[in-house]
Amino acid sequence: LPQASTPHGSSSSNMERKMSAMACGVFNELRLEGKLCDVTISVDGVEFNAHKNILCSCSHYFRALFASNWSNVDRRVYKIEGTSPEMMRLIIEYAYIRTVPITVDNVQSLLVAADQFNVMGIVRLCCEFLTSQMCPENCVGIYRLADYCYCPDLREAALLFLLYHFEEVTSLSTEFLDLSVDEFRHILEKDELNVKQEQSVFEAILKWIDHSPWDRRQHIGLLLGKVRLALMHVEYFMNNVKMHQYVKDNEDCKALIRKALTEMYNLNMYGPSSSDFVHPLSRPRLPGDVLFAIGGWSVGSPTNAIETYDSRADQWVNVTSEQEGPLAYHGTAYLKGFIYIVGGFDSSDYFSSVKRFDPLKKTWQQVAPMHSRRCYVSVAVLNNFLYAMGGFDGHMRLNTAERYQPETNQWTLIPPMHEQRSDASATTLHGKVYICGGFNGAECLITAEAYDATTHQWTLIAPMSSRRSGVGVIAYRNQVYAVGGFDGVNRLRSVEAYNPLDNTWRSVLNMFSPRSNFGIEVVDDVLVVVGGFNGFTTTAHVEGYEEQENVWYDLQDMSINRSALSCCVVPALANVREYVARRD
């Protein structure tokens, strides 16, 4: 008997579910046959027979209608206003079968009706559907609908989506033109508004006013005050903002322009730290994406340092987790809400272990280990798989590769590469994993290859122009960039970019500093290289490259010198303020 208790309990709960589904089916058959029905709902002359207790089970509205003290228990026909027969049919069907067909065409009417009749099950399903369908073209409409129906979670999700994708929304959506001045102001004043340049905020204001200039141009002063004017390029500010007709004609704007010019002067003379990010015209927005620089080799040994880069404030923040041990020559990647730390070396052991960090909960968790120990490993993410390639197991350089699926917590071997590669680097572009350079135990490599996950094949691509071990490889603007590294003699400043369409490499402008074994990522459409070894010492130096301008420029240094670190970018963090420079 004791042995039978667990399965008995589970089969009992299954039976309850089956009985419940069976009961629903029986009551629905009775409804469709018009048997034992005790209420008729009439909407625009269309009548629906039903059972009061079934409707009460899913709706507080019907419970109040049928069972309150003022209700006549003998009353049979109820005329319902304010909805359509089609929506009432869906609600009544849901009461019996607990599912509802939601489509792009009916979701708005259905949510309004479910809100009106307090059918919270349908409200939840509609909110889930709208969240799954959210895009730049419709997020403003979803935001306003959620406000109207009081769906706070959906409203928050739509607002966060709108803020994160603001530039796309204002260029692709006509819905944002219908925002009220208060709704628009509320969006513009947010630190979370994800814009690289404040001029895009100003141009969105002009677009909104131009939609109905006679009644909207009066709001230019209110809205312009929400733009971080002192962060604009001076030339753009003087020519496009100060001289704009809407601005010139408005008294409130004149005072704003004076304040902005004063703050621009202060920033230019004393730097951003003097204002401590308090001034409303110069406080940087929060970054949409945060770069994590994890571990590495510093002052002769591995480090557990973790720093995050705030690209909008050009500052690094120390977020080191003291319970985690030091690690170098590992791989790092972001996948489905977690930062994965793959393989590596702690100065005594070569690791096959993999752990992941949840940046929302700030917790660490070990996951399944790889098939091989891999230090100097290359990692990449493709189609929700984490790939680990090559490396050094303490004895030999590896050509093996494997991939991890989070849902099953399993690593699976994939076909080996053409070359043994440790100290290579990998990225993903257009559905393929690219790995470049590295060291095979005898020489630094000039070769590169690509893995096609659909055919499960590695293909050698055109070789680079330089041998590169300790190289940084990243996908940037539809090309694969191979940056820096060691050619067997020197640390390199040179950069080259691979075009997969014609299988060719082209030379790109050199970095300022030579470096190998550094971190590399793309943040805010800027290719960022972090730390590394310059041939003489480890460095904290960081620089960025913008392809459109074809220019490298210095960024803020990290707080410690380190090489053999690994970087990844985490997008749209809900708790981003915990990883960036303080704004208050």
SULGI-V553437 format. One record per residue. N is the residue number from 1. PHI is phi in whole degrees, -180 to 180 (NA if undefined). Layout:
BEGIN
n = (N;N)
phi = (PHI;PHI)
END
This chain:
BEGIN
n = (1;2;3;4;5;6;7;8;9;10;11;12;13;14;15;16;17;18;19;20;21;22;23;24;25;26;27;28;29;30;31;32;33;34;35;36;37;38;39;40;41;42;43;44;45;46;47;48;49;50;51;52;53;54;55;56;57;58;59;60;61;62;63;64;65;66;67;68;69;70;71;72;73;74;75;76;77;78;79;80;81;82;83;84;85;86;87;88;89;90;91;92;93;94;95;96;97;98;99;100;101;102;103;104;105;106;107;108;109;110;111;112;113;114;115;116;117;118;119;120;121;122;123;124;125;126;127;128;129;130;131;132;133;134;135;136;137;138;139;140;141;142;143;144;145;146;147;148;149;150;151;152;153;154;155;156;157;158;159;160;161;162;163;164;165;166;167;168;169;170;171;172;173;174;175;176;177;178;179;180;181;182;183;184;185;186;187;188;189;190;191;192;193;194;195;196;197;198;199;200;201;202;203;204;205;206;207;208;209;210;211;212;213;214;215;216;217;218;219;220;221;222;223;224;225;226;227;228;229;230;231;232;233;234;235;236;237;238;239;240;241;242;243;244;245;246;247;248;249;250;251;252;253;254;255;256;257;258;259;260;261;262;263;264;265;266;267;268;269;270;271;272;273;274;275;276;277;278;279;280;281;282;283;284;285;286;287;288;289;290;291;292;293;294;295;296;297;298;299;300;301;302;303;304;305;306;307;308;309;310;311;312;313;314;315;316;317;318;319;320;321;322;323;324;325;326;327;328;329;330;331;332;333;334;335;336;337;338;339;340;341;342;343;344;345;346;347;348;349;350;351;352;353;354;355;356;357;358;359;360;361;362;363;364;365;366;367;368;369;370;371;372;373;374;375;376;377;378;379;380;381;382;383;384;385;386;387;388;389;390;391;392;393;394;395;396;397;398;399;400;401;402;403;404;405;406;407;408;409;410;411;412;413;414;415;416;417;418;419;420;421;422;423;424;425;426;427;428;429;430;431;432;433;434;435;436;437;438;439;440;441;442;443;444;445;446;447;448;449;450;451;452;453;454;455;456;457;458;459;460;461;462;463;464;465;466;467;468;469;470;471;472;473;474;475;476;477;478;479;480;481;482;483;484;485;486;487;488;489;490;491;492;493;494;495;496;497;498;499;500;501;502;503;504;505;506;507;508;509;510;511;512;513;514;515;516;517;518;519;520;521;522;523;524;525;526;527;528;529;530;531;532;533;534;535;536;537;538;539;540;541;542;543;544;545;546;547;548;549;550;551;552;553;554;555;556;557;558;559;560;561;562;563;564;565;566;567;568;569;570;571;572;573;574;575;576;577;578;579;580;581;582;583;584)
phi = (NA;-59;-65;-83;-65;-66;-61;-62;-61;-70;-69;-63;-68;-62;-61;-60;-65;-65;-61;-63;-65;-65;-60;-58;-62;-64;-64;-67;-62;-61;-62;-66;-88;73;-100;60;-72;-124;-152;-123;-98;-113;-129;52;85;-94;-108;-125;-81;-160;-113;-56;-66;-70;-65;-63;-68;-121;-146;-66;-61;-68;-62;-67;-65;-94;-119;-78;-62;-86;-81;-87;-65;-88;-66;-111;-103;-123;-88;-113;-105;85;-146;-104;-56;-63;-67;-66;-60;-64;-66;-66;-61;-61;-58;-93;-109;59;-134;-148;-77;-104;-130;-58;-77;-107;-63;-66;-63;-68;-64;-62;-67;-64;-67;-61;-101;56;-96;-67;-63;-71;-56;-62;-64;-64;-64;-63;-64;-65;-63;-70;-97;-65;-152;-57;-73;-118;-65;-67;-63;-66;-58;-73;-64;-64;-66;-65;-91;49;-119;-61;-68;-67;-61;-66;-63;-69;-65;-63;-63;-61;-65;-69;-107;-53;-66;-68;-60;-72;-95;-104;-102;-91;-63;-65;-67;-92;-61;-72;-62;-70;-63;-66;-61;-60;-73;-66;-82;-72;-62;-75;-62;-91;-130;-78;-125;-68;-63;-69;-70;-60;-68;-67;-62;-60;-63;-66;-67;-61;-65;-156;-61;-67;-99;-105;-66;-65;-91;-59;-64;-61;-75;-62;-66;-92;-88;-80;-59;-72;-92;-73;-64;-57;-63;-64;-59;-68;-87;-106;-95;-58;-93;-70;-60;-58;-76;-62;-85;-115;-65;-60;-69;-61;-66;-61;-62;-63;-62;-64;-64;-63;-69;-60;-62;-62;-63;-68;-82;-116;84;-68;-65;-64;-88;57;59;-101;-62;-63;-91;-133;-70;-64;-65;-78;-70;-71;-127;-119;-90;-104;-113;-119;64;124;-113;-143;50;84;-156;-65;-127;-101;-60;-129;-123;-114;-106;-94;-69;-79;-103;50;-138;-101;-124;-82;-123;-56;-99;-67;-77;-92;-79;-69;-157;-142;56;-102;-117;-134;-153;-102;-149;49;89;-127;-97;-97;-113;-116;62;109;-150;-114;89;-132;-117;-99;-106;-101;-72;-136;-129;-135;-115;-96;-71;-82;-89;59;-119;-110;-148;-77;-119;-58;-76;-73;-71;-127;-69;-142;-106;57;-83;-110;-129;-158;-119;-145;51;65;-111;-102;-101;-126;-131;62;106;-131;-99;101;-126;-145;-79;-105;-109;-76;-147;-151;-136;-114;-112;-60;-63;-103;54;-133;-97;-127;-68;-114;-56;-70;-74;-70;-125;-72;-139;-114;64;-89;-153;-136;-154;-123;-151;50;79;-131;-97;-111;-129;-131;67;108;-134;-102;103;-124;-150;-74;-98;-105;-84;-147;-147;-127;-109;-99;-71;-81;-99;58;-128;-93;-129;-67;-104;-55;-70;-70;-85;-132;-69;-145;-109;67;-80;-110;-123;-153;-81;-149;51;67;-136;-100;-95;-114;-121;60;106;-127;-98;104;-126;-128;-76;-107;-99;-72;-138;-140;-129;-103;-102;-68;-69;-121;54;-132;-105;-126;-77;-122;-50;-65;-67;-69;-116;-69;-165;-132;54;-118;-91;-144;-160;-117;-130;55;61;-120;-79;-115;-114;-130;64;109;-117;-100;107;-124;-155;-71;-134;-103;-68;-130;-139;-127;-124;-113;-65;-59;-88;49;-144;-97;-147;-72;-113;-59;-69;-66;-83;-132;-71;-162;-118;58;-88;-140;-121;-149;-112;-109;-89;48;-73;-65;-105;-56;-61;-79;-122;-131;-61;-65;-108;-119)
END
